[in-house]
């Protein structure tokens, strides 16, 4: 790990006794034995929230995290340059040292894996810490997403911010504890209700529901593993002997529990079969399990249909649904990553890291084609620009936008409307009269009158 020479001077100038670790006023993890409580005294009452590893086993939590992280990670990350003449942002055409780290952030992750881990850390822990590695010139050469449970923000007496890191061999941190300044860390955080350096995860709001959902599933699993109940029951008109009862009990346990649930038991001696339906308590349990999933989706701001809880709105257009999903869930996280990369990489003012949002609606081919057609027809895009969006080569004559010739500029229409009667044919401006042809200048070389007459007629033509 190559650091830019800040470590020794900082240790000399800063009093270590004035550095205070910043911690949340609640527990976020049980990885090292900390008890997570939904409220004070919950542990004594047996109402302890599961840790992150177990909460991720709940399908609603896993679906929300994987959906958001995957949708942002699949977007192409571009390096754009500001064209001051055209007043637009366009792809950086030259070879920039920043492009390499955006395409391949480190030696073991490509861009998609890096952004996905970035978002998973933020969604599960509320904080993402990215360590910056620099080359000998001080230019960023690699980026590493750190384990948030092994990073502690520090605030010095003068208000400067530092981060204490524990061992992370993948990131090149071999010391058991090392302190780095904020300039070497990209810190993305979720909502910060108590301290601006401590973000919280949506699991802070969804932890109880996710724990409840897991308990329901665990209890149901044990119930069905131990239960011996066929799809119906057999009743006898008379008394059953102990031997018969023992035989029926053994057959029930051997044939109708576990994977054999639902099979029909066949007996004799006048036994009568009566079908059994699901008890109302179990039906309510399923509704409760569905509610816990919806509550988790609510905390992550994800529409329930996106994770399989209910059907998608029937009246909504795919593009409109994607736009709502982008504004409600993705936009804030995307903007945060872009701004933090600009600051962490120390990009010049005319360069910016941006996600290609067109890929959010890449699969909606009809909407994409209709939108492109409207832009070409209105003169917003040239045919070649539209073809470039579909990864097609340019064609001859397609570089310029086109409009129909009957279209008039606003200035021309304003001059027309300034007339007393703009729509009167008589008021129309008469066409300009072409100048009368003039006789050619005298030419001493022409001696024959016939040649002079022919020259004059040629000038008239």
N, C-alpha and C positions, 0 to 999 in steps of 0.2 A: 504494500500500500504506500503510495507516494503522496505525502501531505506537503503543502506549500510553505513549510518553514514557519508556521504560526505557533507550534506547540511550546517551544522553549521560551520565547518572549512572553507568551501569555502567562505561563507559570511564574515567571519572575515578576510580572506587573500586577497580577491578581491575587488577592488574599483568598486562599481556599476556604477559610472559615466564613467568608461572606457569601459563599455560593449555597443557595437553598434549593433543594429538590422540589419540583412542583408535582403534586399528586392530586388525584381526584378525591372529592369528599365521600366517595363510596368505593366499594370493591368491584373491579371489572373482571377479575380472573381468579380461578382456583388452581392454576397450573402449579403453584408452589405451596398449595395447602391452604390458601385463603378461603374462608367460607363466604359464599355469595348469598346475601339476604335480599328478599323483596322489600322488607322494611325492618326497622329495629325490633328485635325479639322474634323474628320469623324463624330463626334457627331453633329456638327453644320450642316453637310450636310445630316443628317439622316441615315448615314451608320454605325450603331452601331452593333457590333457582339453580338449575343445572349449569355446569361450566360450558365454555365455548365448544369444546369437543363434542359434548353430548347435545348441545343445542343445535349444532350443525347436522346432527343425525335426524332432526325433525325435517320432514320433506319440504314444508313451507319455507323454512329458513334457508335450506340449501337451494331451493328453486329461486328465491329472491336474490340471494348473493350471486349465484352462478349466472342468472339472467342479466343483472345489471353489469357485473364485471365483464361478462362475455360480449355484451352489446357495445360497450365502450372500447374493449380491446380489439374488436374486429374493424374499427374505423382506421383508415390509413392516416398516419401521422406525417404531416407535410411541413417542410420548411419554406416559408413564404417571404418574399422580399417586397417592400413597398416601392411602387413605381411612382415617383413624384410627378412625372410628366402626365401619365395617364390617370393618376389618382386611384390606383387599384392595387390590391395584393395579388401577386402571381408567384408560381413556383420558382424557387431559386434555381436558375439554370446552371450556375457554375458549381465547382467542387468546393464545398464549404466544410471546414473541420467539424461543424456541428451536425452535419447530415449523417456521419458515420455513427455517432452515439445515439441518434434518434432511430436509426434502422436496427442497430445491434447494441443495446444499452450495456451489455456486459458479455463475458465469455461463455456463460451458460444459459442465457435467455435471449430469445428474439423479441422483437417489439411487442407482439401479441401477448406472450407469456409475462413480460415485464409489466405491461399495463394491467393485465388481469390480476397479478399478484398485488399490484398497487391498490386496486379497488377492493380486493378481498380483505386486505389488511384494514382499510378504512371502514368497510362495512361491518366487519366483525369486531374490531377493536376501537373504532372511532378515530384512529390515528395511523398515518403512514409516514414512516421515516425512510428517506432515501439518502444514502451516503454517496458523496461525490468523490470520485478519484480523478486526479489531474496528472497530466504529463509534465515533462520538465519545463514546458513553456507556461504552465499554469492553465492550459486549456483543458476542459472537461474531457476525460478519456473514457470513463465508465460510470455507470450508476447502479447502485445496489439497494434493493428494498430490504430493510432490516426487520428482524423480529421485534414487534412493538413491545413485547413483554420484557425485552432486554435493553430498552432505551428509556432514559429518564431525563426530562427537560430540567435544566438548572437555570436559576436567575441569580446573577451576581449582585453585589451591593450597589454597583453603579448602574444596574438595570440591564446590563448586557446578558444575552441569552447563550447558553451552552447546552450541550447534550452529552450525557454520560452513557457510553456504550460498553456492553459486555462482549465477550468473545464471540466472533462470527467469522469462521474460517473462509466461508465462501466469499464474504465481502473483504477479506484480507485483514480483519481485526483479530490479531493473535493475543493481545493483552487481555488479562482478565477484566480490566476496567481502564477505560481511556476516555478523556473528556475532549470534545471537539467544539469549536465555535459554530454559531448558527450559519455562518457562510458556507460550511461544508456539509450541511444537512438541508434537504428539501423536506419540509414538514407540511403535509396535507392533513387536515383534521375535519371532522364532522361538526355537528352543532356544539357550541362551546357555551353552555348556560352558566358555568361557574368560574371558569378561568380561560383566558384567551389562548393558552397553550395546551389545554386539555380538551380534546373532542370526545364526544360520546357516540357510541354505536346505536343504531336503531334497536339493537337487542336490549338496550336499557329500558325501552318501552315495551318490547315484545317478549322479554325474557319469561315473564310469568305465563303468558299464553303458550309459548313454545314448550316450556317445562310441563304445563298441563297437558298439551298434546302428546308429548312423549310419555307421560305417565298413563294416559288413556291407552296408547298403543301398547305399552308394556303390560298393563293389566289385562288388556284384551288378549295379548299373546299368551300370557300365563293361563288365562281362563280357558281359552280354546285348547291349549295343550293338555290341560288337566280335565277338561269337561268330557263326559261320556253321555252324549245326547243324540239319538237318531233324529231323523226328520219327522218321526211320529212316535207314539207310544202304544204299547200293547197292554190291554187290560184283560184279566181273566174273570169269568162269572163266579168262580168259587175261590176256595182257599188254595194257596200255593204252598207246597211243602218247602221245608228248609233246603233240601237238596235241589229242588227246582229253582228256588230263589238264588241259591249260590251259583247254579249253572247259568242262569240268566245274567247275573251280575258280572260273571267272568266274561261271558260272550259280549256284553255291552262294553266292557273295558277293553277287550281285545279287538273288537270289530268296528267300534263306532267312535273312537277317540282319535285325536290327531288328524292324520291324512284321510282317515276313513269317515270323517264327519259327514253326515247326510245320507249314509247308506241305510237301507231298510232292514230292520230285524224281522226274521220270519220264525215263528214259533208254532206251537200246536195247542192241543187241549182247549179248544174253544176261545183262544185269545183273539181279541178285537183290536184292530189298528185305528188309532186316532191321530190325525195330522196335527203337528205343532207349528205355530207361527212364532215369529220373533217377538219376544216380550217388549212391552212399551219402554221399559227402562233401557234396553239395548238400542232401540230406535232413537231415543233421546241422547244416548251416548254418541251415536254417529253424528247427530246434529251438533252436539257439543264439540266433537272433533273437527267438524267443518268450520265451526265458528273460530276455533283457535287458529286454524290456517288463515282465515280471512283477517283476523286481528294482526297476525304477523305481517301479512301483505300490507295492511293499513300502516303499520309502523315503518315499513320500507317504502311507502308511497307507491307501491306497485299495484296496478289494476288487478283484481282477483283473477280475471280470466286469463291473464298472462301466465299464471302458474297453475292453470288447470282447475281453478275453483269457479265453476260456472261457465256459461257460454259467452262468447264475445258479443257486444252489442250488434244486433241485426241490422240496424239502420245506419251504422257508422261506416264510412268509407275507410279503406285500409290506410290511405295516406293521412286522413284526418286522425285516425286512431294512433298512428305512429307519431304524428305531430304532438298530440296530447301526451303521449308517453315520453317523448323527448323533453317537452317543457316541464313536465311534472317530476320526472325521475332523473333523466340523464344530463340535462343542460347544466345544472349547477356543478356537477362533478366534472363534466368536460371542461367547462370554463376554468375551474380550479386547476386542473392538470395543465392546461395551456399556459395560464399565468405563472404557475410555479416553475414550469420548465423554462419559460422566458427568463425568469429571475435567476433560477439555479444555474442555467448555462451562461448567464451574463450576455445574452444576445444583444447586438447593437439595436438601436432604435428602429432601423429599417428592416429588421428580421424578426420573424415570429414563428413559433411552433403552433400549428393549427391542425385539428382533426378534419378529415374530409367527411362532412355530414351527408353527402349524397348517398353514401353506402347504407344509410339507415333505410332508404326506400329502394334499394337496388332490386329487390325481388318483385316490386310492384311495377312490372314492365309497361302496363297500359297507361298508368298515370304518368310515368316518366316520358313515354312517347307523346302523349297528349300535351304535356307541359312544354316539351321541346318544340313541338310543332307550333304552338302558340307563340313561343319566343322567336322562332325563325320567321313566321308570318308577320309578326309585328316589327321586325327589324332589330330586335334586341340581340339576337345571335346571328352570326353568319352560318351558312351551311357547314363549313368546315369546323366551326366551333361546336356545332351540334354533333357532328360526326366524331369529333375528338372525345366528347362525353361518352360515346358508345364504343370507344377504342377502335374507331375506324380510321383509315388513312384519309388525308385530304384529297380533294378533287380539284381539277383545273377550273378556275373561275369561282371557287367557293369561298374566297377569303373576305369578300365584302358583303355586308348585310343588304338585303333587298326589300324594297317596298313597291307597291303598285304606283303607276305614274299619275293616277287621278288624285293621289293624296297631295294636299297643300300644306304649306307651313303655316303656323299661327300668325306670323308676320304678314303673309299674303292675305290671309282671311281678314286680318284687322284692317288692311288697306281697303279691301272690298267693302267691309261693313262701314267704313268711314264715309262712303258716298251717300248722297241724299236718298237714293232708292237703290240699295245694293243688288236687288234682284230684277231690276229693269234691264231688258236687253239693250235699250237705247243708251243706257248709262254705261254700258260696257266700253272699255277702252278700245278704240278702233286700232286695228293692226297698223303697225308702222308702215308708211309708204316707202317702198324701195327707191333709192335715188335713181334719177334718170341717167341713162348711159351718156357718156360724154365722148366726143370725138377724140381719137388718138392724137397725140402731139404730132406736130409737123415733123416729118422725117425727110431730110434732104436726100437720103439714099434712094427714096422711092420716086422715080421719074415718070412711071407709067400711071396714068389716071385710073386705069382698070385695077391695077394692083392696089392703089390707094382706096378705091371703092371696096375691094374685097377685104382689106384690112379693117375698114370702118364697120362693115357688116359683121365681121368676126368679133369685133368688140361689142356689138349689140347682142350677140349670142351669149 
